[in-house]
Amino acid sequence: MLKVLGQWVLRVMVGLMGTTVALYVIDWAAYKLTGSPQSTVTVSRTMEVPLNNKQQEFDYLGTSDVPCSISLFPQGGNDPCWYLRRHPTQTQKV
């Protein structure tokens, strides 16, 4: 029984990995074939500074336009636009 369950889990894991790799390759090919589409998203940035009393201080750095790729996965060294639109605040730790 345990051997059958182990084989089933292994097949599911291999299937998920194969699906993920196939999706990434398709996304990369579509990104390259469409001319590497880029866009920008306005992102609010803050800096997290540790204090001596084990608390955190957050300093507002302002907003900036961040380049992003129009794709499902990160492409061309940029985060995907859908991710930046859902996470418009970025925190930088010191």
Backbone torsions as a table, in degrees:
resi	resn	phi	psi	omega
1	MET	NA	-45.3	-179.2
2	LEU	-67.6	-33.9	179.0
3	LYS	-66.6	-41.0	179.1
4	VAL	-65.4	-41.7	178.6
5	LEU	-64.1	-40.5	177.9
6	GLY	-63.5	-40.6	178.2
7	GLN	-66.2	-39.1	178.6
8	TRP	-63.9	-44.8	179.0
9	VAL	-63.1	-41.5	179.1
10	LEU	-63.0	-42.1	179.4
11	ARG	-64.7	-41.1	178.7
12	VAL	-64.4	-43.6	179.9
13	MET	-62.4	-45.3	179.2
14	VAL	-64.3	-39.8	178.3
15	GLY	-63.7	-42.9	177.7
16	LEU	-64.6	-41.5	178.7
17	MET	-64.6	-42.3	179.0
18	GLY	-64.2	-40.4	178.1
19	THR	-64.5	-42.0	179.2
20	THR	-63.9	-44.7	178.9
21	VAL	-63.8	-42.3	179.2
22	ALA	-63.4	-42.4	177.7
23	LEU	-61.8	-42.1	179.8
24	TYR	-64.5	-43.0	179.8
25	VAL	-64.2	-42.4	177.9
26	ILE	-64.3	-42.1	178.9
27	ASP	-64.1	-42.7	178.8
28	TRP	-63.4	-44.0	-179.9
29	ALA	-64.0	-43.4	178.6
30	ALA	-64.5	-38.1	178.6
31	TYR	-62.9	-45.5	-179.2
32	LYS	-72.2	-39.1	-177.8
33	LEU	-70.1	-26.4	179.0
34	THR	-90.8	9.3	175.3
35	GLY	85.6	28.3	177.9
36	SER	52.6	65.2	-176.9
37	PRO	-64.9	135.2	179.8
38	GLN	-123.9	157.8	174.9
39	SER	-149.7	-178.3	175.6
40	THR	-132.6	149.5	178.2
41	VAL	-130.9	135.3	177.7
42	THR	-78.8	122.8	-175.7
43	VAL	-122.5	136.8	176.1
44	SER	-91.1	129.5	-176.1
45	ARG	-114.3	137.6	174.1
46	THR	-130.4	156.1	178.2
47	MET	-116.7	130.9	179.7
48	GLU	-99.0	117.3	-176.3
49	VAL	-115.1	124.6	177.4
50	PRO	-75.3	140.9	177.6
51	LEU	-105.2	169.2	-177.2
52	ASN	-66.6	-28.7	-177.7
53	ASN	-90.6	27.7	176.9
54	LYS	60.3	30.0	173.3
55	GLN	-111.3	172.7	-178.8
56	GLN	-117.9	141.6	173.5
57	GLU	-114.3	133.2	180.0
58	PHE	-109.2	120.9	178.8
59	ASP	-107.0	128.1	-179.9
60	TYR	-78.3	124.6	-179.0
61	LEU	-99.3	-10.1	179.8
62	GLY	106.2	-172.4	178.8
63	THR	-111.2	153.6	176.9
64	SER	-151.5	156.7	176.1
65	ASP	-87.3	121.4	-177.3
66	VAL	-106.6	129.8	177.1
67	PRO	-69.1	145.4	179.7
68	CYS	-143.8	159.1	179.1
69	SER	-100.2	141.2	177.9
70	ILE	-88.2	86.3	-176.7
71	SER	-159.4	174.6	179.4
72	LEU	-81.8	-40.6	179.9
73	PHE	-110.0	163.1	174.9
74	PRO	-60.0	129.3	-179.4
75	GLN	-135.8	147.0	176.0
76	GLY	64.3	25.2	179.4
77	GLY	78.9	8.1	-179.2
78	ASN	-119.6	150.9	174.1
79	ASP	-70.6	154.0	176.1
80	PRO	-69.2	147.6	-177.5
81	CYS	-62.2	-37.5	-178.8
82	TRP	-61.8	-35.2	-179.6
83	TYR	-70.0	-44.3	-179.5
84	LEU	-67.0	-33.3	177.3
85	ARG	-67.8	-32.5	179.1
86	ARG	-83.6	-19.5	179.2
87	HIS	-125.9	72.4	-173.9
88	PRO	-77.5	-2.1	177.5
89	THR	-117.2	125.0	178.3
90	GLN	-114.6	133.4	179.7
91	THR	-109.9	130.0	179.9
92	GLN	-108.7	123.7	179.4
93	LYS	-90.2	144.2	179.1
94	VAL	-100.3	NA	NA
